[in-house]
Amino acid sequence: MQIRVLNFFRLIGIFRERANWPLIRRSRRELSDFVLCRSGIRRKSLIYAAFHWFYLLKGLDLLVWRLETFGILFPSERSQEERQELNRLL
């Protein structure tokens, strides 16, 4: 339990540092569907979504990788110019 709480605060720090805010602002509905497990073939309830994200907080590396894959977070090695280029291509 303590690890998940610590990872939650680490995730907030990572989010402040590397979040892709232009993409988040453009696609709020898709992001909320992603977080609430409402997108895709197998839609889940809110209770399941809460347990799902709580479970993912156990392994912060996997959660950060997943958020990077969907474009919500920038990879850590990207410069500011590369970040702007990625957003331009979206």
mmCIF file as gemmi writes it, N, C-alpha and C atoms, coordinates in Angstrom:
data_model
loop_
_atom_site.group_PDB
_atom_site.id
_atom_site.type_symbol
_atom_site.label_atom_id
_atom_site.label_alt_id
_atom_site.label_comp_id
_atom_site.label_asym_id
_atom_site.label_entity_id
_atom_site.label_seq_id
_atom_site.pdbx_PDB_ins_code
_atom_site.Cartn_x
_atom_site.Cartn_y
_atom_site.Cartn_z
_atom_site.occupancy
_atom_site.B_iso_or_equiv
_atom_site.pdbx_formal_charge
_atom_site.auth_seq_id
_atom_site.auth_asym_id
_atom_site.pdbx_PDB_model_num
ATOM 1 N N . MET Axp A 1 ? 0.825 -1.192 0 1 0 ? 1 A 1
ATOM 2 C CA . MET Axp A 1 ? 0 0 0 1 0 ? 1 A 1
ATOM 3 C C . MET Axp A 1 ? 0.869 1.256 0 1 0 ? 1 A 1
ATOM 4 N N . GLN Axp A 2 ? 1.935 1.228 0.821 1 0 ? 2 A 1
ATOM 5 C CA . GLN Axp A 2 ? 2.808 2.39 0.896 1 0 ? 2 A 1
ATOM 6 C C . GLN Axp A 2 ? 3.535 2.632 -0.417 1 0 ? 2 A 1
ATOM 7 N N . ILE Axp A 3 ? 3.904 1.55 -1.096 1 0 ? 3 A 1
ATOM 8 C CA . ILE Axp A 3 ? 4.601 1.69 -2.371 1 0 ? 3 A 1
ATOM 9 C C . ILE Axp A 3 ? 3.691 2.363 -3.388 1 0 ? 3 A 1
ATOM 10 N N . ARG Axp A 4 ? 2.423 1.996 -3.395 1 0 ? 4 A 1
ATOM 11 C CA . ARG Axp A 4 ? 1.485 2.59 -4.349 1 0 ? 4 A 1
ATOM 12 C C . ARG Axp A 4 ? 1.269 4.071 -4.071 1 0 ? 4 A 1
ATOM 13 N N . VAL Axp A 5 ? 1.212 4.444 -2.812 1 0 ? 5 A 1
ATOM 14 C CA . VAL Axp A 5 ? 1.049 5.86 -2.464 1 0 ? 5 A 1
ATOM 15 C C . VAL Axp A 5 ? 2.294 6.64 -2.871 1 0 ? 5 A 1
ATOM 16 N N . LEU Axp A 6 ? 3.474 6.085 -2.607 1 0 ? 6 A 1
ATOM 17 C CA . LEU Axp A 6 ? 4.724 6.726 -3.026 1 0 ? 6 A 1
ATOM 18 C C . LEU Axp A 6 ? 4.782 6.849 -4.544 1 0 ? 6 A 1
ATOM 19 N N . ASN Axp A 7 ? 4.409 5.787 -5.241 1 0 ? 7 A 1
ATOM 20 C CA . ASN Axp A 7 ? 4.417 5.825 -6.7 1 0 ? 7 A 1
ATOM 21 C C . ASN Axp A 7 ? 3.419 6.827 -7.248 1 0 ? 7 A 1
ATOM 22 N N . PHE Axp A 8 ? 2.304 7.021 -6.562 1 0 ? 8 A 1
ATOM 23 C CA . PHE Axp A 8 ? 1.333 8.029 -6.979 1 0 ? 8 A 1
ATOM 24 C C . PHE Axp A 8 ? 1.962 9.421 -6.934 1 0 ? 8 A 1
ATOM 25 N N . PHE Axp A 9 ? 2.683 9.729 -5.865 1 0 ? 9 A 1
ATOM 26 C CA . PHE Axp A 9 ? 3.321 11.037 -5.77 1 0 ? 9 A 1
ATOM 27 C C . PHE Axp A 9 ? 4.47 11.172 -6.761 1 0 ? 9 A 1
ATOM 28 N N . ARG Axp A 10 ? 5.187 10.092 -7.034 1 0 ? 10 A 1
ATOM 29 C CA . ARG Axp A 10 ? 6.222 10.122 -8.066 1 0 ? 10 A 1
ATOM 30 C C . ARG Axp A 10 ? 5.598 10.354 -9.433 1 0 ? 10 A 1
ATOM 31 N N . LEU Axp A 11 ? 4.451 9.721 -9.676 1 0 ? 11 A 1
ATOM 32 C CA . LEU Axp A 11 ? 3.766 9.898 -10.955 1 0 ? 11 A 1
ATOM 33 C C . LEU Axp A 11 ? 3.315 11.342 -11.135 1 0 ? 11 A 1
ATOM 34 N N . ILE Axp A 12 ? 2.869 11.97 -10.086 1 0 ? 12 A 1
ATOM 35 C CA . ILE Axp A 12 ? 2.497 13.392 -10.164 1 0 ? 12 A 1
ATOM 36 C C . ILE Axp A 12 ? 3.709 14.225 -10.555 1 0 ? 12 A 1
ATOM 37 N N . GLY Axp A 13 ? 4.875 13.939 -9.975 1 0 ? 13 A 1
ATOM 38 C CA . GLY Axp A 13 ? 6.097 14.651 -10.331 1 0 ? 13 A 1
ATOM 39 C C . GLY Axp A 13 ? 6.496 14.422 -11.777 1 0 ? 13 A 1
ATOM 40 N N . ILE Axp A 14 ? 6.383 13.187 -12.228 1 0 ? 14 A 1
ATOM 41 C CA . ILE Axp A 14 ? 6.69 12.873 -13.62 1 0 ? 14 A 1
ATOM 42 C C . ILE Axp A 14 ? 5.707 13.581 -14.544 1 0 ? 14 A 1
ATOM 43 N N . PHE Axp A 15 ? 4.447 13.62 -14.14 1 0 ? 15 A 1
ATOM 44 C CA . PHE Axp A 15 ? 3.423 14.286 -14.95 1 0 ? 15 A 1
ATOM 45 C C . PHE Axp A 15 ? 3.713 15.779 -15.068 1 0 ? 15 A 1
ATOM 46 N N . ARG Axp A 16 ? 4.116 16.406 -14.002 1 0 ? 16 A 1
ATOM 47 C CA . ARG Axp A 16 ? 4.434 17.843 -14.056 1 0 ? 16 A 1
ATOM 48 C C . ARG Axp A 16 ? 5.624 18.106 -14.961 1 0 ? 16 A 1
ATOM 49 N N . GLU Axp A 17 ? 6.549 17.176 -14.98 1 0 ? 17 A 1
ATOM 50 C CA . GLU Axp A 17 ? 7.783 17.355 -15.73 1 0 ? 17 A 1
ATOM 51 C C . GLU Axp A 17 ? 7.635 17.038 -17.215 1 0 ? 17 A 1
ATOM 52 N N . ARG Axp A 18 ? 6.874 15.974 -17.551 1 0 ? 18 A 1
ATOM 53 C CA . ARG Axp A 18 ? 6.895 15.468 -18.917 1 0 ? 18 A 1
ATOM 54 C C . ARG Axp A 18 ? 5.531 15.341 -19.584 1 0 ? 18 A 1
ATOM 55 N N . ALA Axp A 19 ? 4.487 15.904 -19.039 1 0 ? 19 A 1
ATOM 56 C CA . ALA Axp A 19 ? 3.145 15.739 -19.616 1 0 ? 19 A 1
ATOM 57 C C . ALA Axp A 19 ? 3.045 16.453 -20.954 1 0 ? 19 A 1
ATOM 58 N N . ASN Axp A 20 ? 2.306 15.865 -21.857 1 0 ? 20 A 1
ATOM 59 C CA . ASN Axp A 20 ? 2.059 16.434 -23.177 1 0 ? 20 A 1
ATOM 60 C C . ASN Axp A 20 ? 0.763 17.247 -23.109 1 0 ? 20 A 1
ATOM 61 N N . TRP Axp A 21 ? 0.84 18.443 -22.545 1 0 ? 21 A 1
ATOM 62 C CA . TRP Axp A 21 ? -0.354 19.248 -22.299 1 0 ? 21 A 1
ATOM 63 C C . TRP Axp A 21 ? -1.105 19.638 -23.561 1 0 ? 21 A 1
ATOM 64 N N . PRO Axp A 22 ? -0.428 19.964 -24.672 1 0 ? 22 A 1
ATOM 65 C CA . PRO Axp A 22 ? -1.22 20.273 -25.88 1 0 ? 22 A 1
ATOM 66 C C . PRO Axp A 22 ? -2.103 19.103 -26.324 1 0 ? 22 A 1
ATOM 67 N N . LEU Axp A 23 ? -1.572 17.89 -26.267 1 0 ? 23 A 1
ATOM 68 C CA . LEU Axp A 23 ? -2.368 16.718 -26.64 1 0 ? 23 A 1
ATOM 69 C C . LEU Axp A 23 ? -3.491 16.476 -25.64 1 0 ? 23 A 1
ATOM 70 N N . ILE Axp A 24 ? -3.209 16.653 -24.371 1 0 ? 24 A 1
ATOM 71 C CA . ILE Axp A 24 ? -4.225 16.442 -23.332 1 0 ? 24 A 1
ATOM 72 C C . ILE Axp A 24 ? -5.371 17.435 -23.515 1 0 ? 24 A 1
ATOM 73 N N . ARG Axp A 25 ? -5.054 18.688 -23.826 1 0 ? 25 A 1
ATOM 74 C CA . ARG Axp A 25 ? -6.102 19.7 -24.021 1 0 ? 25 A 1
ATOM 75 C C . ARG Axp A 25 ? -6.949 19.408 -25.262 1 0 ? 25 A 1
ATOM 76 N N . ARG Axp A 26 ? -6.306 18.893 -26.313 1 0 ? 26 A 1
ATOM 77 C CA . ARG Axp A 26 ? -7.038 18.614 -27.553 1 0 ? 26 A 1
ATOM 78 C C . ARG Axp A 26 ? -7.935 17.392 -27.434 1 0 ? 26 A 1
ATOM 79 N N . SER Axp A 27 ? -7.548 16.422 -26.636 1 0 ? 27 A 1
ATOM 80 C CA . SER Axp A 27 ? -8.283 15.154 -26.62 1 0 ? 27 A 1
ATOM 81 C C . SER Axp A 27 ? -8.714 14.778 -25.206 1 0 ? 27 A 1
ATOM 82 N N . ARG Axp A 28 ? -9.405 15.663 -24.544 1 0 ? 28 A 1
ATOM 83 C CA . ARG Axp A 28 ? -9.871 15.4 -23.178 1 0 ? 28 A 1
ATOM 84 C C . ARG Axp A 28 ? -10.832 14.209 -23.117 1 0 ? 28 A 1
ATOM 85 N N . ARG Axp A 29 ? -11.716 14.099 -24.088 1 0 ? 29 A 1
ATOM 86 C CA . ARG Axp A 29 ? -12.697 13.014 -24.05 1 0 ? 29 A 1
ATOM 87 C C . ARG Axp A 29 ? -12.012 11.658 -24.219 1 0 ? 29 A 1
ATOM 88 N N . GLU Axp A 30 ? -11.076 11.546 -25.151 1 0 ? 30 A 1
ATOM 89 C CA . GLU Axp A 30 ? -10.359 10.292 -25.353 1 0 ? 30 A 1
ATOM 90 C C . GLU Axp A 30 ? -9.54 9.927 -24.123 1 0 ? 30 A 1
ATOM 91 N N . LEU Axp A 31 ? -8.937 10.93 -23.5 1 0 ? 31 A 1
ATOM 92 C CA . LEU Axp A 31 ? -8.161 10.675 -22.285 1 0 ? 31 A 1
ATOM 93 C C . LEU Axp A 31 ? -9.052 10.205 -21.145 1 0 ? 31 A 1
ATOM 94 N N . SER Axp A 32 ? -10.208 10.818 -20.987 1 0 ? 32 A 1
ATOM 95 C CA . SER Axp A 32 ? -11.108 10.372 -19.916 1 0 ? 32 A 1
ATOM 96 C C . SER Axp A 32 ? -11.621 8.961 -20.194 1 0 ? 32 A 1
ATOM 97 N N . ASP Axp A 33 ? -11.88 8.641 -21.464 1 0 ? 33 A 1
ATOM 98 C CA . ASP Axp A 33 ? -12.273 7.274 -21.805 1 0 ? 33 A 1
ATOM 99 C C . ASP Axp A 33 ? -11.154 6.29 -21.511 1 0 ? 33 A 1
ATOM 100 N N . PHE Axp A 34 ? -9.924 6.689 -21.774 1 0 ? 34 A 1
ATOM 101 C CA . PHE Axp A 34 ? -8.767 5.842 -21.494 1 0 ? 34 A 1
ATOM 102 C C . PHE Axp A 34 ? -8.611 5.596 -20.003 1 0 ? 34 A 1
ATOM 103 N N . VAL Axp A 35 ? -8.705 6.649 -19.217 1 0 ? 35 A 1
ATOM 104 C CA . VAL Axp A 35 ? -8.526 6.527 -17.765 1 0 ? 35 A 1
ATOM 105 C C . VAL Axp A 35 ? -9.66 5.745 -17.128 1 0 ? 35 A 1
ATOM 106 N N . LEU Axp A 36 ? -10.877 5.935 -17.605 1 0 ? 36 A 1
ATOM 107 C CA . LEU Axp A 36 ? -12.04 5.26 -17.026 1 0 ? 36 A 1
ATOM 108 C C . LEU Axp A 36 ? -12.325 3.899 -17.665 1 0 ? 36 A 1
ATOM 109 N N . CYS Axp A 37 ? -11.399 3.432 -18.529 1 0 ? 37 A 1
ATOM 110 C CA . CYS Axp A 37 ? -11.528 2.13 -19.217 1 0 ? 37 A 1
ATOM 111 C C . CYS Axp A 37 ? -12.835 2.048 -19.992 1 0 ? 37 A 1
ATOM 112 N N . ARG Axp A 38 ? -13.209 3.127 -20.663 1 0 ? 38 A 1
ATOM 113 C CA . ARG Axp A 38 ? -14.447 3.166 -21.443 1 0 ? 38 A 1
ATOM 114 C C . ARG Axp A 38 ? -14.183 2.987 -22.936 1 0 ? 38 A 1
ATOM 115 N N . SER Axp A 39 ? -12.928 2.995 -23.36 1 0 ? 39 A 1
ATOM 116 C CA . SER Axp A 39 ? -12.631 2.854 -24.778 1 0 ? 39 A 1
ATOM 117 C C . SER Axp A 39 ? -12.312 1.4 -25.105 1 0 ? 39 A 1
ATOM 118 N N . GLY Axp A 40 ? -12.482 1.047 -26.339 1 0 ? 40 A 1
ATOM 119 C CA . GLY Axp A 40 ? -12.177 -0.305 -26.762 1 0 ? 40 A 1
ATOM 120 C C . GLY Axp A 40 ? -13.38 -1.222 -26.722 1 0 ? 40 A 1
ATOM 121 N N . ILE Axp A 41 ? -13.119 -2.487 -26.939 1 0 ? 41 A 1
ATOM 122 C CA . ILE Axp A 41 ? -14.189 -3.477 -27.021 1 0 ? 41 A 1
ATOM 123 C C . ILE Axp A 41 ? -14.742 -3.821 -25.645 1 0 ? 41 A 1
ATOM 124 N N . ARG Axp A 42 ? -13.854 -3.997 -24.672 1 0 ? 42 A 1
ATOM 125 C CA . ARG Axp A 42 ? -14.284 -4.431 -23.343 1 0 ? 42 A 1
ATOM 126 C C . ARG Axp A 42 ? -14.362 -3.239 -22.393 1 0 ? 42 A 1
ATOM 127 N N . ARG Axp A 43 ? -15.487 -2.638 -22.303 1 0 ? 43 A 1
ATOM 128 C CA . ARG Axp A 43 ? -15.694 -1.497 -21.403 1 0 ? 43 A 1
ATOM 129 C C . ARG Axp A 43 ? -15.86 -1.999 -19.989 1 0 ? 43 A 1
ATOM 130 N N . LYS Axp A 44 ? -15.305 -1.262 -19.047 1 0 ? 44 A 1
ATOM 131 C CA . LYS Axp A 44 ? -15.324 -1.674 -17.646 1 0 ? 44 A 1
ATOM 132 C C . LYS Axp A 44 ? -16.077 -0.649 -16.798 1 0 ? 44 A 1
ATOM 133 N N . SER Axp A 45 ? -16.465 -1.076 -15.608 1 0 ? 45 A 1
ATOM 134 C CA . SER Axp A 45 ? -17.159 -0.183 -14.68 1 0 ? 45 A 1
ATOM 135 C C . SER Axp A 45 ? -16.152 0.745 -14.008 1 0 ? 45 A 1
ATOM 136 N N . LEU Axp A 46 ? -16.667 1.768 -13.351 1 0 ? 46 A 1
ATOM 137 C CA . LEU Axp A 46 ? -15.795 2.708 -12.636 1 0 ? 46 A 1
ATOM 138 C C . LEU Axp A 46 ? -15.026 2.031 -11.511 1 0 ? 46 A 1
ATOM 139 N N . ILE Axp A 47 ? -15.647 1.084 -10.855 1 0 ? 47 A 1
ATOM 140 C CA . ILE Axp A 47 ? -14.978 0.364 -9.76 1 0 ? 47 A 1
ATOM 141 C C . ILE Axp A 47 ? -13.804 -0.434 -10.312 1 0 ? 47 A 1
ATOM 142 N N . TYR Axp A 48 ? -14.02 -1.113 -11.438 1 0 ? 48 A 1
ATOM 143 C CA . TYR Axp A 48 ? -12.945 -1.864 -12.056 1 0 ? 48 A 1
ATOM 144 C C . TYR Axp A 48 ? -11.815 -0.927 -12.479 1 0 ? 48 A 1
ATOM 145 N N . ALA Axp A 49 ? -12.152 0.23 -13.046 1 0 ? 49 A 1
ATOM 146 C CA . ALA Axp A 49 ? -11.136 1.19 -13.484 1 0 ? 49 A 1
ATOM 147 C C . ALA Axp A 49 ? -10.297 1.665 -12.302 1 0 ? 49 A 1
ATOM 148 N N . ALA Axp A 50 ? -10.944 1.929 -11.175 1 0 ? 50 A 1
ATOM 149 C CA . ALA Axp A 50 ? -10.199 2.364 -9.986 1 0 ? 50 A 1
ATOM 150 C C . ALA Axp A 50 ? -9.234 1.278 -9.526 1 0 ? 50 A 1
ATOM 151 N N . PHE Axp A 51 ? -9.69 0.029 -9.477 1 0 ? 51 A 1
ATOM 152 C CA . PHE Axp A 51 ? -8.806 -1.065 -9.081 1 0 ? 51 A 1
ATOM 153 C C . PHE Axp A 51 ? -7.698 -1.283 -10.113 1 0 ? 51 A 1
ATOM 154 N N . HIS Axp A 52 ? -8.021 -1.114 -11.376 1 0 ? 52 A 1
ATOM 155 C CA . HIS Axp A 52 ? -7.039 -1.284 -12.441 1 0 ? 52 A 1
ATOM 156 C C . HIS Axp A 52 ? -5.89 -0.284 -12.288 1 0 ? 52 A 1
ATOM 157 N N . TRP Axp A 53 ? -6.213 0.992 -12.119 1 0 ? 53 A 1
ATOM 158 C CA . TRP Axp A 53 ? -5.164 2.005 -11.983 1 0 ? 53 A 1
ATOM 159 C C . TRP Axp A 53 ? -4.431 1.871 -10.649 1 0 ? 53 A 1
ATOM 160 N N . PHE Axp A 54 ? -5.14 1.465 -9.606 1 0 ? 54 A 1
ATOM 161 C CA . PHE Axp A 54 ? -4.486 1.231 -8.319 1 0 ? 54 A 1
ATOM 162 C C . PHE Axp A 54 ? -3.488 0.079 -8.44 1 0 ? 54 A 1
ATOM 163 N N . TYR Axp A 55 ? -3.857 -0.943 -9.189 1 0 ? 55 A 1
ATOM 164 C CA . TYR Axp A 55 ? -2.96 -2.07 -9.413 1 0 ? 55 A 1
ATOM 165 C C . TYR Axp A 55 ? -1.744 -1.633 -10.232 1 0 ? 55 A 1
ATOM 166 N N . LEU Axp A 56 ? -1.94 -0.784 -11.232 1 0 ? 56 A 1
ATOM 167 C CA . LEU Axp A 56 ? -0.833 -0.319 -12.06 1 0 ? 56 A 1
ATOM 168 C C . LEU Axp A 56 ? 0.154 0.545 -11.275 1 0 ? 56 A 1
ATOM 169 N N . LEU Axp A 57 ? -0.291 1.162 -10.193 1 0 ? 57 A 1
ATOM 170 C CA . LEU Axp A 57 ? 0.627 1.971 -9.382 1 0 ? 57 A 1
ATOM 171 C C . LEU Axp A 57 ? 1.661 1.113 -8.67 1 0 ? 57 A 1
ATOM 172 N N . LYS Axp A 58 ? 1.458 -0.195 -8.642 1 0 ? 58 A 1
ATOM 173 C CA . LYS Axp A 58 ? 2.425 -1.086 -8.011 1 0 ? 58 A 1
ATOM 174 C C . LYS Axp A 58 ? 3.75 -1.053 -8.767 1 0 ? 58 A 1
ATOM 175 N N . GLY Axp A 59 ? 3.689 -0.985 -10.076 1 0 ? 59 A 1
ATOM 176 C CA . GLY Axp A 59 ? 4.881 -0.912 -10.91 1 0 ? 59 A 1
ATOM 177 C C . GLY Axp A 59 ? 4.895 0.385 -11.681 1 0 ? 59 A 1
ATOM 178 N N . LEU Axp A 60 ? 5.579 1.368 -11.181 1 0 ? 60 A 1
ATOM 179 C CA . LEU Axp A 60 ? 5.574 2.706 -11.782 1 0 ? 60 A 1
ATOM 180 C C . LEU Axp A 60 ? 6.181 2.695 -13.184 1 0 ? 60 A 1
ATOM 181 N N . ASP Axp A 61 ? 7.202 1.883 -13.416 1 0 ? 61 A 1
ATOM 182 C CA . ASP Axp A 61 ? 7.848 1.86 -14.728 1 0 ? 61 A 1
ATOM 183 C C . ASP Axp A 61 ? 6.872 1.444 -15.82 1 0 ? 61 A 1
ATOM 184 N N . LEU Axp A 62 ? 6.073 0.438 -15.547 1 0 ? 62 A 1
ATOM 185 C CA . LEU Axp A 62 ? 5.101 -0.026 -16.531 1 0 ? 62 A 1
ATOM 186 C C . LEU Axp A 62 ? 4.035 1.036 -16.79 1 0 ? 62 A 1
ATOM 187 N N . LEU Axp A 63 ? 3.586 1.69 -15.752 1 0 ? 63 A 1
ATOM 188 C CA . LEU Axp A 63 ? 2.566 2.728 -15.907 1 0 ? 63 A 1
ATOM 189 C C . LEU Axp A 63 ? 3.111 3.907 -16.704 1 0 ? 63 A 1
ATOM 190 N N . VAL Axp A 64 ? 4.333 4.336 -16.424 1 0 ? 64 A 1
ATOM 191 C CA . VAL Axp A 64 ? 4.939 5.443 -17.162 1 0 ? 64 A 1
ATOM 192 C C . VAL Axp A 64 ? 5.135 5.041 -18.624 1 0 ? 64 A 1
ATOM 193 N N . TRP Axp A 65 ? 5.579 3.8 -18.87 1 0 ? 65 A 1
ATOM 194 C CA . TRP Axp A 65 ? 5.734 3.329 -20.242 1 0 ? 65 A 1
ATOM 195 C C . TRP Axp A 65 ? 4.402 3.351 -20.98 1 0 ? 65 A 1
ATOM 196 N N . ARG Axp A 66 ? 3.352 2.928 -20.313 1 0 ? 66 A 1
ATOM 197 C CA . ARG Axp A 66 ? 2.027 2.907 -20.943 1 0 ? 66 A 1
ATOM 198 C C . ARG Axp A 66 ? 1.559 4.324 -21.277 1 0 ? 66 A 1
ATOM 199 N N . LEU Axp A 67 ? 1.786 5.261 -20.384 1 0 ? 67 A 1
ATOM 200 C CA . LEU Axp A 67 ? 1.395 6.645 -20.649 1 0 ? 67 A 1
ATOM 201 C C . LEU Axp A 67 ? 2.252 7.27 -21.747 1 0 ? 67 A 1
ATOM 202 N N . GLU Axp A 68 ? 3.532 6.877 -21.835 1 0 ? 68 A 1
ATOM 203 C CA . GLU Axp A 68 ? 4.38 7.338 -22.926 1 0 ? 68 A 1
ATOM 204 C C . GLU Axp A 68 ? 3.907 6.773 -24.258 1 0 ? 68 A 1
ATOM 205 N N . THR Axp A 69 ? 3.501 5.513 -24.258 1 0 ? 69 A 1
ATOM 206 C CA . THR Axp A 69 ? 3.049 4.858 -25.479 1 0 ? 69 A 1
ATOM 207 C C . THR Axp A 69 ? 1.823 5.549 -26.055 1 0 ? 69 A 1
ATOM 208 N N . PHE Axp A 70 ? 0.913 5.965 -25.208 1 0 ? 70 A 1
ATOM 209 C CA . PHE Axp A 70 ? -0.295 6.633 -25.683 1 0 ? 70 A 1
ATOM 210 C C . PHE Axp A 70 ? -0.081 8.125 -25.908 1 0 ? 70 A 1
ATOM 211 N N . GLY Axp A 71 ? 1.107 8.644 -25.659 1 0 ? 71 A 1
ATOM 212 C CA . GLY Axp A 71 ? 1.422 10.03 -25.951 1 0 ? 71 A 1
ATOM 213 C C . GLY Axp A 71 ? 1.072 11.007 -24.852 1 0 ? 71 A 1
ATOM 214 N N . ILE Axp A 72 ? 0.614 10.514 -23.734 1 0 ? 72 A 1
ATOM 215 C CA . ILE Axp A 72 ? 0.252 11.403 -22.636 1 0 ? 72 A 1
ATOM 216 C C . ILE Axp A 72 ? 1.496 11.983 -21.976 1 0 ? 72 A 1
ATOM 217 N N . LEU Axp A 73 ? 2.552 11.186 -21.905 1 0 ? 73 A 1
ATOM 218 C CA . LEU Axp A 73 ? 3.84 11.639 -21.382 1 0 ? 73 A 1
ATOM 219 C C . LEU Axp A 73 ? 4.871 11.596 -22.501 1 0 ? 73 A 1
ATOM 220 N N . PHE Axp A 74 ? 5.793 12.567 -22.485 1 0 ? 74 A 1
ATOM 221 C CA . PHE Axp A 74 ? 6.917 12.53 -23.405 1 0 ? 74 A 1
ATOM 222 C C . PHE Axp A 74 ? 7.978 11.594 -22.846 1 0 ? 74 A 1
ATOM 223 N N . PRO Axp A 75 ? 8.722 10.899 -23.711 1 0 ? 75 A 1
ATOM 224 C CA . PRO Axp A 75 ? 9.874 10.13 -23.214 1 0 ? 75 A 1
ATOM 225 C C . PRO Axp A 75 ? 10.884 11.064 -22.567 1 0 ? 75 A 1
ATOM 226 N N . SER Axp A 76 ? 11.6 10.571 -21.589 1 0 ? 76 A 1
ATOM 227 C CA . SER Axp A 76 ? 12.48 11.433 -20.783 1 0 ? 76 A 1
ATOM 228 C C . SER Axp A 76 ? 13.636 12.014 -21.578 1 0 ? 76 A 1
ATOM 229 N N . GLU Axp A 77 ? 14.073 11.346 -22.65 1 0 ? 77 A 1
ATOM 230 C CA . GLU Axp A 77 ? 15.245 11.814 -23.378 1 0 ? 77 A 1
ATOM 231 C C . GLU Axp A 77 ? 14.93 12.82 -24.481 1 0 ? 77 A 1
ATOM 232 N N . ARG Axp A 78 ? 13.707 13.242 -24.623 1 0 ? 78 A 1
ATOM 233 C CA . ARG Axp A 78 ? 13.323 14.182 -25.679 1 0 ? 78 A 1
ATOM 234 C C . ARG Axp A 78 ? 13.621 15.617 -25.264 1 0 ? 78 A 1
ATOM 235 N N . SER Axp A 79 ? 14.143 16.4 -26.224 1 0 ? 79 A 1
ATOM 236 C CA . SER Axp A 79 ? 14.397 17.816 -25.976 1 0 ? 79 A 1
ATOM 237 C C . SER Axp A 79 ? 13.119 18.602 -26.28 1 0 ? 79 A 1
ATOM 238 N N . GLN Axp A 80 ? 13.135 19.877 -25.978 1 0 ? 80 A 1
ATOM 239 C CA . GLN Axp A 80 ? 11.965 20.723 -26.2 1 0 ? 80 A 1
ATOM 240 C C . GLN Axp A 80 ? 11.624 20.819 -27.686 1 0 ? 80 A 1
ATOM 241 N N . GLU Axp A 81 ? 12.644 20.895 -28.542 1 0 ? 81 A 1
ATOM 242 C CA . GLU Axp A 81 ? 12.39 20.969 -29.978 1 0 ? 81 A 1
ATOM 243 C C . GLU Axp A 81 ? 11.757 19.678 -30.487 1 0 ? 81 A 1
ATOM 244 N N . GLU Axp A 82 ? 12.225 18.545 -30.001 1 0 ? 82 A 1
ATOM 245 C CA . GLU Axp A 82 ? 11.654 17.268 -30.407 1 0 ? 82 A 1
ATOM 246 C C . GLU Axp A 82 ? 10.215 17.128 -29.917 1 0 ? 82 A 1
ATOM 247 N N . ARG Axp A 83 ? 9.931 17.644 -28.749 1 0 ? 83 A 1
ATOM 248 C CA . ARG Axp A 83 ? 8.564 17.604 -28.223 1 0 ? 83 A 1
ATOM 249 C C . ARG Axp A 83 ? 7.618 18.418 -29.098 1 0 ? 83 A 1
ATOM 250 N N . GLN Axp A 84 ? 8.069 19.601 -29.522 1 0 ? 84 A 1
ATOM 251 C CA . GLN Axp A 84 ? 7.24 20.426 -30.393 1 0 ? 84 A 1
ATOM 252 C C . GLN Axp A 84 ? 7.029 19.757 -31.744 1 0 ? 84 A 1
ATOM 253 N N . GLU Axp A 85 ? 8.057 19.091 -32.245 1 0 ? 85 A 1
ATOM 254 C CA . GLU Axp A 85 ? 7.928 18.384 -33.521 1 0 ? 85 A 1
ATOM 255 C C . GLU Axp A 85 ? 6.945 17.223 -33.405 1 0 ? 85 A 1
ATOM 256 N N . LEU Axp A 86 ? 6.986 16.492 -32.296 1 0 ? 86 A 1
ATOM 257 C CA . LEU Axp A 86 ? 6.031 15.396 -32.081 1 0 ? 86 A 1
ATOM 258 C C . LEU Axp A 86 ? 4.604 15.91 -32.046 1 0 ? 86 A 1
ATOM 259 N N . ASN Axp A 87 ? 4.368 17.018 -31.377 1 0 ? 87 A 1
ATOM 260 C CA . ASN Axp A 87 ? 3.025 17.591 -31.315 1 0 ? 87 A 1
ATOM 261 C C . ASN Axp A 87 ? 2.58 18.142 -32.666 1 0 ? 87 A 1
ATOM 262 N N . ARG Axp A 88 ? 3.504 18.635 -33.449 1 0 ? 88 A 1
ATOM 263 C CA . ARG Axp A 88 ? 3.166 19.142 -34.771 1 0 ? 88 A 1
ATOM 264 C C . ARG Axp A 88 ? 2.693 17.99 -35.664 1 0 ? 88 A 1
ATOM 265 N N . LEU Axp A 89 ? 3.317 16.818 -35.494 1 0 ? 89 A 1
ATOM 266 C CA . LEU Axp A 89 ? 2.949 15.662 -36.307 1 0 ? 89 A 1
ATOM 267 C C . LEU Axp A 89 ? 1.609 15.056 -35.888 1 0 ? 89 A 1
ATOM 268 N N . LEU Axp A 90 ? 1.19 15.299 -34.653 1 0 ? 90 A 1
ATOM 269 C CA . LEU Axp A 90 ? -0.1 14.774 -34.206 1 0 ? 90 A 1
ATOM 270 C C . LEU Axp A 90 ? -1.194 15.606 -34.792 1 0 ? 90 A 1
